[in-house]
Structures are given as C-alpha cells and as structure tokens.
Amino acid sequence: MSGDGRARDLVILGWGTAAFSAAIRASELTFGQASIAMVGRGPLGGTCVNVGCVPSKYLIDAAGEAHARSTTRYPGIPPGPRSVDFRALMRALRDAVAGERRLKYEDVIAGYGNVELVEGTASFVDEHTVSVIAPDGGERRIRGHNFIIATGSSPVVPEIRGLGEAGYLTSDTVWNLDELPGRLAVIGGGPIGVELGQAFSRLGSRVTLLEAMPRIVPRAEPEMSAALAGALAGEGMDVVTGARVMAARRTSGGIELDVDADGGRRLEVDAVLVAAGRRPNVRGLNLGAAGVAHSERGIRVDRGMRTSNPRIYAAGDVVDQELMLETLAAREGVIAAENIYGHGGREVDPMSFPWAVFSDPQLASVGYTRERCSREIGGCSYRSVELGMVPRGRILREGAGSFEVVAESSTGRVVGVHALSPWATEFIAEGAMAVRLGLTVADLVDSAHVFPTLSEGIKLAAQSFSRDISRMSCCME
C-alpha cells in the first residue's frame, strides 16, 4: 500500500462527463491552484464518448444514410440498392470514437497540470480517504478535503434464465461487433433500444423490439410513443409490447428466446441486445464508511449536488434521479465544483433539461407531460399539432409526427414541450429555454421563426391555445 500523505484539495471518483466538467470548473475557479486527483478505470471520458452518445449517433447517422439510399419520399426519384460493408463501418466508428476521446478528453485534461489521473477502482476508507486498487492489484490511499463522486452507470441485465450462457450484447459491448446480425432481438424499448434497434434494422438486420411495458419509450406522451412505434413497424421492425423474456438458450440455429407475450411465443435470433436501462455505479464504493446516503437507485443529493456528508458531492448518472443525460451530468459536475469553491447556492433543475430519442422521426421532450403536470402542479392545459399541419412537414412528405405545448392553466406558464419530428433534437432547445425561463404561451406565440422550418410546430402549438390554426395562412402571427 502506498500514499504520499498529502491531502488533495479535491478528489473526484470517475473520469467521465461529470468528473471532467467538475475538474475543469474547479481548476478555473482556483486559477489552476487546486490539487485535484481524478480516479477512474477504463477509457477516459466515460460512457458518452466511448459507448454511448458518440458511437450510437455515428451508427444511427450511417444507418440513416443507408436507409435514404434504398427508399424515397418523392416521385421521380427511384430508390437504389442498399449495400453495407458492416465491418468497415464499425472500424470507422471505433476510429471516430478514439478521435473524439483524444480531442475532447485526453488532450484537454493534459492541459491541466493541477489534475492527476489515477487509474484504479476506488472505495472509501473513511470520509477523508479513498483506497484505490490499481489494475496490477497494488493499493494506494488518497486523502481529500472534498470529494465528488461521479462514477457513472452500467447496463442493467435482467434476470433471464439461460441468458448468460446463451450470450448477449449490451450498449457497452455492441460496438465490438464486426458482423451484422441477420436476426436481432432487442430487449428494452426505451431510448437506447429504439435507437439501436432502428439503426440495425436500417443496416439490414431483422429486428424484434421487446418492451415489457404497454408502450415503448414510456416517459413520452402516449400518442407520440404510439406514433413512433408505428413508424418503426412501418420500416419492418417487429415491435412487441407487454413482452417479458422468460428464458434463453443457445441452439444450433442461434439463440432461442421464450417470450411471454401474445399468449407466449418462441423467437429464434442470431444475437440478443440487452437495452433495459442503466444502473448507477454505487456498488463497491463503501459509501457507508463516508456517511453517504444511497440506495440501488443511486446517491441521494440535494439540488446543490451535496450528499448527506457536506464534504462529499455527487454528480451524473450515479445520482438518484430520473434522467441520465450527458448534458445534465456536465451541469451537475459544474454546480458541485462551484458550490465547493465559494459559489454557494448554485442548484440544478433537472426538469429544464431536454431528453431525446435519436430515432427517425426523432422524439424530443423537456419538462412536464400533461399527465405529470396535472398530478404534480394541478391545473394543466395543452395543445397538440400534427406534423402535417406544419408546412415544412408537408414539403418533406413526412408521416408520423406532432408537437405539444403543456402550460399551467392559471398563468399560461410553459412547463413542457414535446416533439415527434425529423430533427426534433435540433429545436427542442427552444422549449427548454421556455421552461427554464418561465416563459408563457404568449411568449412562444410572439417568437419569430424562419419559414418554412419544422420548429414552427412549437409556435403553432402555442397559437392553437387561442385560435384555430387551420384557418390561418402561413406565418400568420
């Protein structure tokens, strides 16, 4: 066991998004004078850049291009053949991930001489000290005046009889594939399952999406969830809801799944992708030794990211909260650092952070759904506009899609904005700004948009609170 006896100003457990943002902000606030130790394992950058946002969006965009070449929306433009070199695609994907990790993590942290990277698995000895077990088995102890826990999350693997023996992929391991599965079962119809399921389907796999809940993406508005399921089915995916996988077994023809749905069905596939959500990485941290309250759902914090021990903060996926987002993790890391270094009173409002499914059409959302608004706020009103009512949607000849604005009835304050539309991820920030700043429906009506754009759908939904938009000409205020 080793240790230099010197207490660091700040010890950060983890080296993903929340950890990096905390280290950088702490360095900025102390003009590079704070001594910071960042303890982690695996590739720098954590989930998002290595196995999450970056590789998934690369695959989704590549699959979208393959799909566009083999289909057409417009008369006079015939579809062409779909040809995919999956091995070359995955090699390029992994190169892109490595490049992004180097550019935004390895090279960035190298510029902060006050930050020491310590590779290993950390656990608390007491509230002042962590033990770090290095990859070679050696132990090192690091003391700190303050701590930020940002250890991220890991894929949830449901208890399914025989699944371990049959073999499966997760959103952490699917990027190692070099051969496209001919038949793929995706267990989980949340954002990860929907995104990867559609991507593999567009690349040529026969995909069955299995969701235990009555609908896919249960957090979304029901109509948008149903419309998205219809769009996926329209592309040839088999979307099965109310489906529980009971058993799996390896056979000479692939993997056989027993599925409790539609009276029971047996499904034979070449590969299984488990996309049943992610779990906070709290196991093994010995949080009790540091007096940090937690559960299997994560570490409990206040809105300033303080744990039950005022010297220890937590940020990112390891926190007990609804959303696991890179943007939220980054903000939480910054807020934790600012509250440690004299900018007290800083808080995070998770309800103002948009989340999305990078499907086609994309589903993007911020704030309250109408059901949650009624339950938690009280008086709620909302208006929805179909994509076909938006001129740009008609020009694009798109099918499924809609826009919704949810408001507090008594004040008109916007508390939720939701969209199922092409490129919804690019304009949901307008809704996020409205929710964060407490804007009203009238403020959205007064906003100006470029014509014709899909983002007009948000304004049209706001206008429909007070008028019949079917009786309006284009761009009418």
N, C-alpha and C positions, 0 to 999 in steps of 0.2 A: 504494500500500500504506500502511495506517495501523496504528497501535498506540500505546497510551498509555504503554508501557514498564513498567506496573505489573503485577507478578505476582499473579494471583488465588490465594487460598488453595486453591480447588478449581475445576477446570474439568470440566464434565460434557458429554460429547458425546451429544446426543439430548435429546428432551423428551417422552418417553413415560412409561409407568408406572414403570419402574426409575429413570429420571432424576429424576422428580418426588419419589419416595419418598426418594432419596438426598439431594436438595437440601433437602427439608423436615427430614429427620433430622439432617443436618449443621447446619442452622440451629438446631434445638432444642438440640443438644449444645454449640453455641458461643454460645447465647443471642443469636442473630442477629448475631454479630460476624464470622463468616467471610464473606469476599468470595467470591461464587460466580458464575461465568459458566456459563450453560446454552446450548449451541449446538445448534440444530436447524433443520429445514426442514419445511414442510407444516403442517397444523393442529396446535395444541398438543394434547398428550395421547397422540399416537402411535396405534398400531394399535387397541388395545382399544376406546377410546371412539369412534373415528372410523370404522373399517372392520371391526372385529372383534366383540368380545363384545356391545357395546351394540346396534348395528343388527341383528346376527344374531338376538339374543334377542327384539328387538321384532318382527322378521318372523316368527320361529318362533311366538311367542305369538299374533300376529294370525292366522297360518295355522291354529293350533290352534283358535281360536275359529270360524273359517270351517268347519273340519272338524267340530267339535262340532255346529254348526247343521245340517249336512247328513247326520249319522249319529246313531245312538242305540245305547246299550248295554242299555236297559231296555224291557221290554214295556210297552205302554200309552203310550209317548211316541214318536210318529211323527217321522221326520226331516223337515226342511224344505228348501227350496231353498237352494243355495249361490249367493250374489251377492257379487262382489268388485269394488270400484272400485279397481283397482290403482294408478292414478295418484294418487288421493287418499291411499291407504295409504302410498305411497312418499314423498309430500310430508310427511305426518305423521311418518314415520320419520326423515327428514332433519331436521325441526324438533326431534324428540326428541334426536337426536344433538347438534345445536347447543346445545340447552339443557343437556344433561349436560356437554358440553365447557366451556361457560361456567361452570356451577355448581361443578364439581369440579376444573377446571384453570385457566381464565383468571382467575376470581375468587380462587381460592386462592392462586395464585402472586403475584397483585397485592398480597397482604398480607405478602409477604416482601421488604422493601426492600433486603435484602443480596444478592438474587438478580437478576442482569442477564440478560435474554433476548437472545441474539444470533442473528439469522436468517442461515442460510447453510450451506454444505457444508464440513465440517472435514476436515483431514488433518494428520498430524503432520509437522512440520519436523525436530524432534528430540525428545528425551524431556521437554523443558521447554516446548515451544512447539507450537501448532497454527496453521495457516493456515486462515482462514475466507473462502470465496468467497461474497459476498452475491448475492442474486437479480439485482442490476444489474451484476454482474461485478466489482465492487470487492473488493479483498483487504484483510483485516485480520488481524493476528497477535496471538495471545493467549498469554501465558505463565502457567504454573501451577505451584504447589508439588506438587499432587496432581491426578490425573485419574481420572475414572470414565467408561468407555466404555459407553454404553447406547443404541446406535444401532438396536436392534431387528432386524426381519427383513422380508423381502419375499416375495411369492408365487413359488413355483417354477413355471416354464412348461416342460414337457417339449419336447424337440426332436421336433416332429411336422411332417413335410413339408407345407408349404402352410398351416399353421395361422395364421401371421402374416397372410398375405394374405386368408384366409377370415374372420378376425376372431374374437375370443374375449373372454370376461369373466373376471375373477378375483375373489377375495373382497375385493379393494381397489376394484374398479370396478363391481361388480354393483349397488351402491346408487344408481347414476345412472340405472337403468332407470326408465322411465315406462310401458312397455307390457309386459304379461305374455307371455312367450314361449309359443306354443302347444305347441311341442315343444322340450325342453331336454335336451341331453346334459351330464352332469356327469362330468368326468374326475377320478377320485380318490374312493375310498371310505373315507377317513379321517373324523375328526370334522367337518371343515368341509364336505366333500362330502355326508356323510349328513345333516347338519343342514339345509343349504340345499336339497339335493335333496328332502327330505321337505316342507320348507316350500313350495317352488314346486309340488310335486305337490298339496298340500292347497289351494293357491290356484287350481289349475286347469290347470297345465301337465302335459303328458305327459312324464314324466321317465325317462330311461335313465341309470342309475348305472354307470359303467365303472371297475372296480378291477383293477389289474394283478396284485395278489397273489391267492392262492387264496381269501381271505375278506376281507370288509370289516372295518374297524377291527382290523387285525392285532394291535394291542397288547393287545386284550381277551382274556379267556378264550374258547377256541374255541366252547363251547356258547352263550355269550352273544352272540358275534358271529353265529353261525348263526341264533339265535332273532331277533335284531334284523333280519337280512336277510329272514327270513320275514315279520316284521311289516311291513316296508316293501313287500315284494311283495304282501302281503295288502291293502294300500291302493292297489295298482295300479301301483306303480313297477316298472320292469324293471331288476333288479339283476343285472349281468353281472360275474362274477369271472374272473380269468385273462385279462383283456382288455387288449390293448395297441392304442392308436390309432396307426396307421401313417401315415395321410395325411388331409388335409382339403382341401376345395375349395369355393369359392363356386359355387352353381348358381342357376338361375332360381327354384328352389323353396325355397332356403335354403342350408344348409351340409351337405355330404355328407362323412361320415367312413368311412374304411376301418378296420375293427376286426379285429384278429387274435384271434378267439375263436370257439369252436364251429365250427371249420373255416373261419372267415372270414365276415364279414358286412358289409353296407353299410348305413349308418344315415343317414337324412336328418332334419335338425332345423332349427329356426329360430334357435337360439342354442347356444353352447358355453360352459360354465362350467368353467374350469380350477381344480381344488381339489386339487392334487397336493402339498400341503405348503408350507412356508415355508423360506427360506434366510437365515442370519444376514447382516446388512449389514456385511461386513468390507471389501468392495472399495472402493478409493479412499481408505481411511484412512491408507495408507502406514505400517502398523504396524511394519514393519521398521526405520524410522527411529527408533522409540521403543523398540526392543528387545522388542516384544511378540510372543510366540509364538502362532501361529494356523494354521488351515487353512480350507478351504472349509466345514468343519463349524462353524467359529466360533472364538472366542478361548479359549485354554486358561487355566483358573484353578484355584486350589486351593479348598478348601471355605470359605475366608475371602474368596473372590472376588478374590484377588490374582493378577495376571498374572505373567509371567516378569520383568517390571520391578516391583520392590517399591513404586514410587511410583504405579503405574498399576493400577487395578482395572477390572473389567468386570462387568456385571450385565444380566440379562434375556435376550431372545431372541438377542442377539449372542454369547452364551456357547456353547461346545461342550458341549452337554448334551442329554439325551433329550427333556425336556419343554419346551414353550413355553407358559407359563401366565402370566396377569397376576398371580396371587397369588404365584407363585414369583419373578417379576421384581421385584415390590414388596418382597418379603423380601430378595432379593439386594441391591437398592439400599440398604436399611436396614443390612444387615450390612456392606456396603462402607463406608458412611459411619461406622458405629460403629468399625470397625477402623482407619480413618484417624484418627479423633478420640479415641483413647485407650481404647476399649473392646476391646482386642485379645483374640484368641482366639475371637471370635464366628464360628460356622460355620453353613452351610446344609446341611440334609439333604433333598435332593430326593425321596427315597423316601417321606417323610411327607406329601407334598403330593398331594391328590386331584386327579384329572382327570376330565372327563366329556364325554359327547356329549349335547347337549340335543335328542335325538330323542324320539319317543314310541313305545315306552317309553324312558325315559332310561337311559343306561348310565353308571355312575359307578364309579370304581376308585381304590384307593390301595395302595401297597406292591407286594409281590411277587405275581405269578401263581404258580400251583402249579408250572409248568414252570421258571420262573426260580428259584423257591425251591429246588427240587431241584438245579438246576445250580450255584447260587452259595452256598447255605447248607448244603445237604446234606440231612439227614433232614427230610422235609416231610409234613405231613398236612393234609387239608382236608375240609370238609363243605359240601354244597350243598343248598339248599332251594328247591323250586319256588314260584313266586308263589301258585299255587293252594293251598299249604299254609298261607298266611298269611290269617287271617280277613278282614282289610281288602281283600286282593286278591280274595277271593271276593265280597265285598259290591260292589266296583267292577266286577265281571264282566269283569275284565281277562284277557287271554290270555297272551301270552308274558311271561316274567319269571322271575328266580331271584336267590338271594342266596348268597354263598360267603364263607367264612372260611378263610384259609390260616394255618397255625401251624407253628412249629418243633417237630418231633416230640419232642425230648428235654426241652423246657422248657414247651411249651404257649404260648410267646410268640406273640402275634398279629403276623404280618408282612405280611398282605394282607387286604383286604376288598373285595369286588366285588358290584355290584348291577345288575341289569337290571329296572327297575321304574318305574312312574309316580313322579315326584317324587324319584327317587334322589339327585339333586343336593342336595336339602334335608337328607338324613340321612347322606350319606357322611362328613360331618364326625365322626360318632361313630366310624367306622372309622379316620379319620385320627388322631383323638386316641388311639385304642388303639395304633396303630402307633407314633406319636411317643413315647408314654409307656412303651412296652414292656409293655402290659397282656397278660394271659393270656386264654385261652379261658374259664377260670373267672371272670375279672373280667367278661367280657361276659355270662356266664350270670347273674351276680349283679346285673346292671344292671336297672333298672326302666323300663318304657315305658308310655306312655298306651295304652289299649286302646279300640278297635281302630285300629292305625296300621300303615302299611307298614314303618316302621322296626323293628317286631318281627321282621321277616325276618332281621335280623342276629343277634338273640338266639336265634331258633330254629335258625339255622345253627350257632351256638355250642353250643346244647343238644344238637344231633344228634351231637356228638362222643361223648357218653356215654349217649344214650338214644334210643329210637325215638319220635320226636315224633308219629307217627301214633297213638300210644297215650296221648297227653296231652290233657287238657282245656284250654280257653282259659286263658291267663295262668298256667298252672302253672309253678312255679319248679323 
